[in-house]
Amino acid sequence: MKPAQFASWLTVDRHGLFCRPGGFHVDPHSPVSRAVITHGHSDHARAGHDHVLATEETLAVMRVRLGGAARLGTQRAAYGEPIRIGDVSVTLIPAGHVLGSAQVLIEWQGARVVVSGDYKRSADPTCPAFELTPCHLFITEATFGLPVFSHGSARGEIQKLLKSHSQFPDRAHVVGAYGLGKSQRVIALLREAGYNEPIFLHGALAECCALYESIGVRLGELKSATGAKREDLVGAIVLAPPSAIADRWSRRLPDPVTALASGWMRVRARARQQNVELPLVISDHADWNELTQTIAETGAEEIWVTHGREEALLYHIESTGRRGRALALVGRVGREDEDS
């Protein structure tokens, strides 16, 4: 399919990315008649759509966080299950980002388009792994679209946390971790590393952890940090939203070591600015190497880049002989999972 032909049936309107022959939007940022949702973060999953297609887990996340997934009806799609919408076939493929996250494969008149949503290719015990899907057009995120971003091993970062925990047994370790996806991943990695003590939670994280547990992701013993006595938190590992680790909420903890689990912690200046004593480079997004590897392995001749730092990635795409385009999704302001 010639490059101009993709833009003739995949367009950006005031709601976001629109598939004309299917009559649906992917991750629209305002209410539409029919939406396909890649995952439950609120910069992708919004309230007010009439009809929503998503994985069962993403629909569950939307019900918990938004009070409902759609006004008129939802359709659950299993991974790998082709579903007909209008004149196109839509298949959801694991994205490896958070529980329920999916890439959207759109097939129409012989063309294969993959909308990645947010994705990562590193191991995560809380969700299915990313699956590479060959296509003609790949629409990729670019949150960490600069060569400086190399996330390394999340398991290695957990070992850093446990080493600090061992070195300072009388100090609480408060870890800033985003509520949907990151918190559960950190907990699961701690359990995998052999940490079996109770983990304390800020109240804002409890609901999503309970949702993960209800879907079958085992997180071990979790306790509320808000109601705990100060002496019970000596030597404890406490998880809280990133905004809370610098708030007066954390000052009630006994001599806390402040940590933050984020891909942005690769930038040491950013860690210092946020007064993070123990930066943990743990991200739920693809780093530079994963982005460039995925672009190459899809076999796509055309790449649209969105949701992050486009310039360097576009330069790389064009230097490899592929066609690149910055896809400006008007109305998508900020990132809910900015600390990922």
C-alpha positions as CSV (number, residue, x, y, z in Angstrom):
1,M,0.0,0.0,0.0
2,K,1.4,3.4,-1.0
3,P,2.1,5.8,1.9
4,A,-0.6,8.3,1.0
5,Q,-3.2,5.5,1.1
6,F,-2.7,4.9,4.9
7,A,-3.5,8.5,5.6
8,S,-6.7,8.2,3.5
9,W,-8.3,5.8,5.9
10,L,-6.4,6.3,9.1
11,T,-6.9,10.0,10.1
12,V,-6.7,12.2,13.1
13,D,-9.8,14.2,14.0
14,R,-10.8,16.2,17.1
15,H,-11.2,12.9,19.1
16,G,-7.9,11.2,18.1
17,L,-7.0,8.4,15.7
18,F,-9.9,7.3,13.6
19,C,-10.2,4.2,11.4
20,R,-12.7,5.3,8.6
21,P,-13.7,1.9,7.2
22,G,-14.2,0.5,10.7
23,G,-16.0,3.5,12.1
24,F,-14.0,3.5,15.4
25,H,-11.3,5.5,17.2
26,V,-8.3,4.0,19.0
27,D,-7.8,5.5,22.5
28,P,-9.9,8.6,21.8
29,H,-9.3,11.4,24.3
30,S,-13.0,12.5,24.3
31,P,-16.3,10.6,24.0
32,V,-17.0,8.9,20.7
33,S,-19.6,6.4,19.4
34,R,-17.2,3.4,19.1
35,A,-13.7,3.1,20.8
36,V,-11.0,0.5,20.8
37,I,-9.0,0.9,24.0
38,T,-5.4,-0.3,24.3
39,H,-5.1,-0.2,28.1
40,G,-6.5,1.4,31.3
41,H,-4.3,4.4,31.9
42,S,-6.5,7.5,31.8
43,D,-4.6,9.2,29.0
44,H,-5.8,6.2,26.8
45,A,-9.0,5.1,28.5
46,R,-11.6,7.9,29.0
47,A,-15.1,7.8,30.2
48,G,-18.2,8.6,28.1
49,H,-17.8,6.4,25.0
50,D,-21.0,4.7,23.8
51,H,-19.3,1.4,22.9
52,V,-15.9,0.1,23.9
53,L,-13.8,-2.9,22.7
54,A,-10.9,-4.0,24.9
55,T,-9.5,-6.9,26.7
56,E,-11.4,-8.3,29.7
57,E,-8.7,-6.9,32.0
58,T,-8.8,-3.4,30.6
59,L,-12.6,-3.4,30.8
60,A,-12.3,-4.3,34.5
61,V,-9.8,-1.5,35.0
62,M,-12.1,1.0,33.4
63,R,-15.0,-0.1,35.6
64,V,-12.9,0.3,38.7
65,R,-11.3,3.6,37.8
66,L,-14.0,5.3,35.8
67,G,-17.2,3.8,37.3
68,G,-18.0,2.1,34.0
69,A,-16.4,1.1,30.7
70,A,-19.0,2.4,28.2
71,R,-22.5,4.0,28.2
72,L,-24.2,1.6,25.9
73,G,-22.1,-1.6,25.8
74,T,-18.8,-3.3,25.8
75,Q,-17.2,-6.1,23.8
76,R,-14.5,-8.2,25.3
77,A,-11.7,-9.4,23.0
78,A,-9.3,-12.2,23.9
79,Y,-5.7,-11.8,22.7
80,G,-5.3,-13.1,19.2
81,E,-9.1,-13.2,18.4
82,P,-10.0,-11.4,15.1
83,I,-13.1,-9.3,15.4
84,R,-15.0,-7.7,12.6
85,I,-15.8,-4.0,13.0
86,G,-17.3,-2.4,9.9
87,D,-15.2,-3.4,7.0
88,V,-12.0,-4.2,8.9
89,S,-10.7,-7.0,11.1
90,V,-9.3,-6.0,14.5
91,T,-7.1,-8.2,16.7
92,L,-5.7,-7.3,20.1
93,I,-2.1,-8.5,20.7
94,P,-0.2,-8.4,24.1
95,A,1.7,-5.1,24.5
96,G,3.5,-6.0,27.8
97,H,2.8,-2.6,29.3
98,V,0.4,-3.3,32.1
99,L,-2.3,-5.9,32.9
100,G,-4.7,-6.1,29.9
101,S,-2.6,-3.8,27.6
102,A,-2.8,-4.5,23.9
103,Q,-1.6,-3.5,20.6
104,V,-4.3,-3.1,18.0
105,L,-3.8,-5.0,14.7
106,I,-6.1,-3.5,12.0
107,E,-6.4,-5.4,8.7
108,W,-8.2,-3.8,5.6
109,Q,-7.8,-4.6,1.9
110,G,-4.6,-6.5,2.4
111,A,-3.0,-3.8,4.6
112,R,-1.8,-4.6,8.1
113,V,-1.5,-1.7,10.6
114,V,-0.4,-2.1,14.2
115,V,-1.2,0.6,16.8
116,S,1.2,-0.2,19.6
117,G,-0.4,1.8,22.4
118,D,2.2,1.9,25.2
119,Y,4.5,-1.1,25.3
120,K,7.7,-2.6,26.7
121,R,9.6,-5.8,25.9
122,S,11.3,-6.4,29.2
123,A,10.0,-9.1,31.6
124,D,7.0,-8.3,33.8
125,P,5.5,-11.1,36.0
126,T,2.1,-9.2,36.2
127,C,1.1,-9.2,32.5
128,P,1.5,-11.1,29.3
129,A,4.7,-10.4,27.4
130,F,4.9,-8.2,24.3
131,E,4.3,-10.1,21.0
132,L,5.9,-8.9,17.9
133,T,3.4,-8.5,15.0
134,P,4.6,-8.0,11.4
135,C,2.8,-5.2,9.6
136,H,3.0,-2.6,6.8
137,L,2.5,0.4,9.1
138,F,3.6,0.5,12.7
139,I,2.3,3.3,15.0
140,T,4.7,3.5,17.9
141,E,4.9,5.4,21.2
142,A,8.1,7.3,21.9
143,T,8.0,8.1,25.6
144,F,11.7,7.3,25.9
145,G,12.7,8.0,22.3
146,L,16.2,9.2,23.0
147,P,19.4,7.1,22.9
148,V,20.3,8.1,26.5
149,F,17.4,5.9,27.7
150,S,18.5,2.4,28.4
151,H,16.4,0.9,31.2
152,G,18.6,-2.2,32.0
153,S,17.3,-4.9,34.3
154,A,14.3,-4.2,36.5
155,R,15.4,-7.3,38.6
156,G,18.7,-5.6,39.1
157,E,17.0,-2.5,40.4
158,I,15.0,-4.5,42.8
159,Q,18.3,-6.0,44.1
160,K,19.5,-2.4,44.7
161,L,16.3,-1.8,46.8
162,L,16.8,-5.0,48.8
163,K,20.5,-4.2,49.4
164,S,19.6,-0.7,50.8
165,H,16.9,-2.4,52.9
166,S,19.5,-4.7,54.3
167,Q,22.0,-1.9,54.9
168,F,19.5,0.3,56.7
169,P,17.2,-2.0,58.7
170,D,15.9,0.7,60.9
171,R,14.7,3.0,58.1
172,A,11.5,2.7,56.2
173,H,12.0,2.5,52.4
174,V,9.2,4.4,50.6
175,V,9.0,3.7,46.9
176,G,7.2,6.0,44.6
177,A,5.4,3.8,42.0
178,Y,2.5,4.6,39.8
179,G,-0.8,3.1,40.9
180,L,-1.8,1.0,37.8
181,G,0.9,-1.3,36.6
182,K,4.1,-0.1,38.2
183,S,3.1,-0.7,41.8
184,Q,2.0,-4.2,41.1
185,R,5.2,-4.9,39.1
186,V,7.4,-3.7,41.9
187,I,5.6,-5.9,44.4
188,A,5.7,-9.0,42.1
189,L,9.4,-8.5,41.5
190,L,10.1,-8.2,45.2
191,R,8.2,-11.4,45.8
192,E,10.1,-13.1,43.0
193,A,13.4,-11.9,44.6
194,G,12.4,-13.7,47.9
195,Y,11.0,-10.7,49.9
196,N,8.1,-12.3,51.8
197,E,7.5,-9.6,54.5
198,P,4.3,-7.6,54.4
199,I,4.4,-4.6,52.0
200,F,2.7,-1.5,53.1
201,L,0.6,0.6,50.7
202,H,-0.6,4.2,50.5
203,G,-4.3,4.1,50.3
204,A,-4.3,5.3,46.7
205,L,-2.7,2.1,45.6
206,A,-5.0,-0.4,47.3
207,E,-7.8,-0.5,44.8
208,C,-5.7,-1.4,41.8
209,C,-3.7,-4.0,43.8
210,A,-7.0,-5.6,44.9
211,L,-8.1,-5.7,41.2
212,Y,-4.9,-7.4,40.2
213,E,-5.4,-10.0,42.9
214,S,-9.0,-10.6,41.8
215,I,-7.7,-11.3,38.3
216,G,-5.2,-13.8,39.6
217,V,-1.9,-11.9,40.0
218,R,-0.6,-12.9,43.4
219,L,1.0,-10.1,45.4
220,G,1.4,-11.6,48.8
221,E,0.6,-9.9,52.1
222,L,-0.3,-6.2,51.7
223,K,-1.1,-3.8,54.6
224,S,-2.3,-0.3,54.8
225,A,0.5,2.2,55.6
226,T,-2.0,4.9,56.5
227,G,-3.4,3.2,59.5
228,A,-0.1,1.6,60.6
229,K,1.7,2.6,63.8
230,R,5.0,4.3,63.3
231,E,6.9,1.4,65.1
232,D,5.3,-1.1,62.6
233,L,6.9,0.7,59.7
234,V,10.5,0.5,61.0
235,G,12.4,-1.4,58.4
236,A,9.3,-1.7,56.2
237,I,9.0,-1.3,52.4
238,V,6.2,1.1,51.7
239,L,4.7,1.9,48.2
240,A,3.1,5.2,47.5
241,P,2.2,7.4,44.5
242,P,5.2,9.4,43.3
243,S,3.5,12.6,44.4
244,A,3.3,11.3,48.0
245,I,7.0,10.5,48.5
246,A,7.8,14.2,48.7
247,D,4.6,15.1,50.6
248,R,4.1,15.4,54.3
249,W,2.5,12.0,54.2
250,S,5.9,10.3,54.0
251,R,7.3,12.3,56.9
252,R,5.4,10.2,59.3
253,L,7.5,7.2,58.3
254,P,10.6,6.4,60.4
255,D,13.7,8.0,58.8
256,P,12.5,7.1,55.3
257,V,14.8,6.3,52.4
258,T,13.1,7.9,49.4
259,A,13.0,5.8,46.2
260,L,11.3,6.3,42.9
261,A,10.7,3.5,40.3
262,S,10.7,5.2,36.9
263,G,12.5,5.2,33.6
264,W,13.1,8.9,34.2
265,M,15.5,7.9,37.0
266,R,18.1,7.3,34.3
267,V,18.5,11.1,34.3
268,R,20.4,11.7,37.6
269,A,19.6,15.4,37.6
270,R,15.9,14.6,37.6
271,A,16.4,12.3,40.6
272,R,18.3,15.1,42.5
273,Q,15.6,17.6,41.6
274,Q,12.9,15.3,43.1
275,N,15.1,14.6,46.2
276,V,15.2,10.9,45.4
277,E,17.8,9.1,47.5
278,L,17.5,5.8,45.8
279,P,16.6,6.1,42.1
280,L,15.3,2.8,40.6
281,V,15.3,2.7,36.8
282,I,12.2,0.6,36.3
283,S,10.0,1.6,33.4
284,D,6.8,0.2,31.8
285,H,7.7,1.7,28.5
286,A,10.2,0.6,25.7
287,D,13.6,2.2,25.9
288,W,15.5,3.4,22.9
289,N,16.9,0.0,22.0
290,E,13.5,-1.6,22.3
291,L,11.9,1.0,20.2
292,T,14.4,0.7,17.4
293,Q,14.5,-3.1,17.6
294,T,10.7,-3.3,17.4
295,I,10.5,-0.9,14.5
296,A,13.0,-3.0,12.6
297,E,11.5,-6.4,13.5
298,T,7.9,-5.5,12.5
299,G,9.1,-5.2,8.9
300,A,7.0,-2.1,8.5
301,E,8.0,0.3,5.7
302,E,6.2,3.2,7.3
303,I,6.3,4.3,10.9
304,W,4.1,6.9,12.6
305,V,5.5,8.2,15.9
306,T,3.4,9.6,18.7
307,H,3.1,10.1,22.4
308,G,6.6,11.3,23.3
309,R,9.9,12.4,21.8
310,E,9.5,12.1,18.1
311,E,12.5,13.9,16.6
312,A,15.4,11.5,17.3
313,L,13.3,8.5,16.5
314,L,12.1,10.0,13.2
315,Y,15.7,10.7,12.3
316,H,16.6,7.1,13.0
317,I,13.6,5.7,11.1
318,E,14.5,7.8,8.0
319,S,18.2,6.9,8.2
320,T,17.2,3.2,7.8
321,G,15.2,3.8,4.6
322,R,11.8,3.7,6.2
323,R,9.1,6.5,6.0
324,G,8.5,8.3,9.2
325,R,5.7,10.7,10.3
326,A,5.0,12.5,13.6
327,L,1.4,11.8,14.5
328,A,0.1,14.7,16.5
329,L,-2.9,13.6,18.5
330,V,-4.6,16.9,19.2
331,G,-6.2,17.1,22.7
332,R,-3.9,14.6,24.4
333,V,-2.4,16.7,27.0
334,G,0.1,15.3,29.5
335,R,0.6,11.7,30.5
336,E,-1.2,9.9,33.3
337,D,1.7,7.5,33.8
338,E,4.4,10.2,33.4
339,D,6.5,8.5,36.1
340,S,6.7,5.2,34.2
